[in-house]
């Protein structure tokens, strides 16, 4: 497993995706060190599977994509922000997102996300979780980026708890679930694909019969393949919730 040591804040594990036929050499990702962000091996939340059968299916039926994993070795205090500081509406029609940018590939994925007012809450949470520098160190990445209105679907109580300083590990886990440390095109997100959340937990990907509607867990891709210089953005209409966050 390729591992970059990030000092002093984090150790960043960069795991690529494994294609069909490579199950025997499948690598496992490091689980986050913080207890608050650990997941139960037997839980089935938001479409995740966590049993041996699911593990075998993930490796034998198609490709496995890993989410970003950041193991924090020190916590840098960040002030709590209020839910009212988050934008929970989309100022721009989803179909028109990024249309005002002539060449999206001149910008990095992070820069491109900052340029979309519909993704301002996702960007703010990346910063609030203290992951901005770690994300910018990635050579390639894919954002499964929830819109502002996707976050509005969460209860204000859950959002408020996620923004508390003491729940930073949970916020970090939520953000990492939306970042793949490799470039993944939308046509790679097929029904035989799963996204590995932890060693024992997978998020299923599904497409409809026409192949025009793709969902990741409970979230639908509503705009795909916005290309950046180091990856791409797929826009989601809902937020992917790791088990620990689901139970918050």
C-alpha positions in Angstrom: 0.0 0.0 0.0 1.3 3.4 -0.9 1.5 5.7 2.1 2.6 9.3 2.3 3.5 10.6 5.7 2.0 14.1 6.3 3.7 15.9 9.2 2.6 16.9 11.7 -1.1 16.6 11.4 -2.0 13.5 9.5 -1.1 10.3 7.8 -2.8 10.1 4.4 -3.4 6.7 2.8 -3.9 6.9 -0.9 -5.6 3.8 -2.2 -6.4 3.4 -5.9 -9.2 1.3 -7.3 -8.9 -2.4 -8.0 -10.4 -3.7 -11.3 -12.2 -7.0 -11.9 -9.9 -10.0 -11.8 -7.5 -8.5 -9.1 -9.4 -9.7 -6.1 -6.5 -11.8 -4.8 -4.3 -8.8 -4.4 -6.9 -6.5 -2.8 -5.5 -4.1 -0.3 -7.1 -2.9 2.8 -7.3 0.7 4.0 -6.4 2.0 7.4 -9.4 2.8 9.6 -9.4 6.2 11.2 -7.6 6.2 14.5 -10.3 8.2 16.3 -12.8 6.1 18.3 -15.6 8.5 17.4 -15.2 7.7 13.7 -15.1 3.9 13.9 -17.8 1.8 12.4 -19.5 -1.4 13.6 -18.6 -4.5 11.5 -22.2 -5.7 11.6 -24.1 -2.6 10.7 -26.0 -2.1 7.5 -26.6 1.6 7.2 -27.4 3.6 4.0 -27.0 0.6 1.8 -23.6 -0.6 3.2 -22.8 -4.3 3.6 -20.4 -5.5 6.2 -20.5 -9.3 6.1 -18.1 -11.8 4.5 -20.5 -12.4 1.7 -20.5 -8.7 0.8 -16.7 -8.6 0.9 -16.5 -11.5 -1.5 -19.1 -10.0 -3.8 -17.3 -6.7 -3.8 -14.1 -8.3 -4.9 -15.5 -10.9 -7.4 -18.3 -8.9 -9.1 -16.5 -5.7 -10.1 -14.2 -3.0 -9.1 -13.7 -1.6 -5.6 -13.1 2.1 -5.0 -11.6 3.4 -1.8 -12.6 6.6 -0.1 -10.0 9.0 1.3 -8.6 7.9 4.6 -6.9 10.4 6.9 -5.6 9.1 10.2 -5.1 12.1 12.5 -2.2 12.0 14.9 -2.9 15.4 16.5 -6.0 17.5 16.7 -5.7 21.2 15.9 -8.5 23.1 17.6 -10.9 24.8 15.2 -13.7 27.1 16.4 -17.3 25.9 16.2 -19.4 27.4 13.5 -23.2 27.7 13.5 -25.6 26.0 11.1 -26.7 29.5 10.1 -23.2 30.0 8.7 -23.9 27.2 6.1 -25.7 27.9 2.8 -28.5 25.4 2.5 -29.9 26.5 -0.9 -28.6 26.2 -4.4 -28.2 29.6 -6.0 -27.7 28.0 -9.5 -29.7 25.4 -11.3 -27.9 22.1 -11.1 -27.9 21.8 -14.9 -26.1 25.1 -15.2 -23.4 24.4 -12.7 -19.9 25.3 -14.0 -21.3 26.5 -17.3 -19.9 29.9 -16.6 -16.3 28.5 -16.6 -14.8 28.3 -20.1 -12.2 25.7 -19.3 -12.7 23.8 -16.1 -9.5 21.8 -16.6 -7.4 24.8 -15.8 -8.4 24.5 -12.2 -7.8 21.8 -9.6 -10.8 19.9 -8.1 -10.7 21.9 -4.9 -10.4 25.2 -6.8 -13.3 24.2 -9.1 -15.5 23.2 -6.1 -14.8 26.7 -4.6 -16.1 28.3 -7.8 -19.5 26.7 -7.5 -21.9 28.5 -5.2 -23.9 25.2 -5.0 -21.0 23.5 -3.3 -20.1 26.2 -0.8 -21.3 24.1 2.2 -19.3 21.1 1.1 -16.2 23.3 0.7 -16.7 24.9 4.1 -17.0 21.5 5.8 -13.8 20.3 4.2 -12.1 23.4 5.7 -13.9 23.0 9.0 -12.7 19.3 9.2 -9.1 20.5 8.7 -8.8 18.4 5.5 -8.1 21.2 3.0 -4.3 20.7 3.0 -4.6 16.9 2.9 -6.9 17.1 -0.1 -4.7 19.5 -2.0 -1.7 17.1 -1.6 -3.5 14.4 -3.6 -2.2 14.0 -7.2 -5.6 12.7 -8.3 -9.0 12.8 -6.8 -12.7 12.6 -7.4 -15.3 14.6 -5.4 -18.7 13.1 -4.9 -19.9 16.5 -3.9 -23.2 17.1 -2.2 -25.0 20.3 -3.1 -26.0 22.8 -0.4 -29.6 21.5 -0.7 -28.3 18.0 -0.1 -27.1 19.1 3.3 -30.4 20.8 3.9 -32.0 17.3 3.9 -30.1 16.5 7.1 -31.7 17.6 10.4 -30.4 20.8 11.9 -29.7 19.0 15.1 -27.4 16.6 13.3 -25.7 19.4 11.4 -25.2 21.3 14.6 -23.6 18.4 16.3 -21.3 17.8 13.4 -20.1 21.3 13.6 -19.0 21.0 17.3 -15.3 21.0 17.9 -15.5 17.7 19.9 -17.2 16.0 16.9 -14.5 17.0 14.4 -13.5 13.3 13.9 -17.1 12.6 12.8 -17.2 15.6 10.5 -13.9 14.4 9.0 -15.3 10.9 8.4 -18.3 12.4 6.6 -16.1 14.6 4.4 -13.7 11.7 3.6 -16.7 9.5 2.5 -17.2 11.9 -0.4 -13.6 12.0 -1.7 -11.9 9.3 -3.7 -8.1 9.5 -4.0 -8.1 8.6 -7.7 -9.8 9.9 -10.8 -13.1 8.0 -11.4 -15.2 8.6 -14.5 -19.0 8.3 -14.2 -19.0 5.3 -16.6 -16.8 3.5 -14.1 -19.6 3.8 -11.5 -21.7 0.8 -12.5 -23.8 -1.6 -10.6 -20.8 -4.0 -10.2 -18.9 -1.3 -8.3 -18.7 -0.8 -4.6 -17.0 1.9 -2.6 -15.0 0.7 0.4 -15.8 2.8 3.5 -13.8 0.7 5.9 -12.2 -2.8 5.7 -15.6 -4.4 6.4 -18.1 -1.8 5.1 -19.0 -1.1 1.5 -21.3 1.5 -0.2 -23.1 0.0 -3.2 -23.3 1.8 -6.6 -26.3 1.1 -8.8 -27.5 2.2 -12.2 -31.0 2.0 -13.7 -31.8 -0.2 -16.7 -31.2 2.7 -19.1 -27.8 3.5 -17.5 -28.8 7.2 -17.1 -29.4 7.3 -13.3 -26.6 6.4 -11.0 -26.8 6.2 -7.2 -24.1 5.9 -4.6 -25.7 4.5 -1.5 -28.8 6.8 -1.1 -27.4 9.7 -3.2 -28.0 10.2 -6.8 -25.5 11.7 -9.2 -27.2 14.8 -10.7 -24.3 16.2 -12.7 -21.3 14.2 -13.7 -17.7 14.4 -15.1 -16.9 18.0 -14.4 -13.2 17.7 -15.4 -10.4 19.5 -13.4 -6.7 19.5 -13.8 -6.2 16.7 -11.3 -9.5 14.8 -11.4 -13.3 15.4 -11.6 -16.4 16.3 -9.7 -19.7 14.3 -9.7 -22.5 16.3 -8.0 -24.8 14.5 -5.5 -28.3 15.3 -4.4 -27.9 13.8 -1.0 -25.2 13.4 1.6 -23.4 10.0 2.2 -23.6 9.2 5.9 -21.0 6.9 7.5 -22.5 4.7 10.2 -21.1 6.7 13.1 -22.6 9.9 11.7 -25.9 8.3 11.0 -26.2 7.5 14.7 -25.2 11.0 15.8 
